[in-house]
Amino acid sequence: MFQVNDIVVYGKHGVCKVTDVGTLSMSMVDKDELYYTLRPVYQKDAVIYAPIENNKTVMRSVISKQEAKKLINEIDDIETVRTGNEQEREAQYRVALRNCDCRELVKIIKTLYLKNKSRTKSGKKAMAVDERYFRLAENQLNEELAYVLGMNKEEVTDYIANCVSEKKVTIHT
């Protein structure tokens, strides 16, 4: 069970702070059920009430700074999504986004980046569905990495690109 002030990832809502744990006094809500009150870090005015006994939406602790740096160091070695069928690939993207797994998000981003680079080289535009999944995965990953690395979300993509090109992330800091 998470505690007040814990920082978590809550499904598609991203990085959130637990601001309360308890029952809710709202109509249409079981008065005996416990809820987390969550405040998304990157959506200042939003509030989420998530049942503690929730098996539909992934809720987990954010990764550590060391895990983030390790992930960035391993990006070159992370495989792309290997499926020839577009429907199967899209299903894998949906599962990865729903599971909030950073390594799987990197797979999506890497796969779509390389696919779009190849399409552009052939004079074709990126497919709308690919752009959508790319943005969703990148946003989800960048939010968490920005939070744990103590930087702005907008700086993460360049930071990763520099680290990957220079292989300069120190893991033990």
Disulfide bonds with the S-S distance in Angstrom:
none
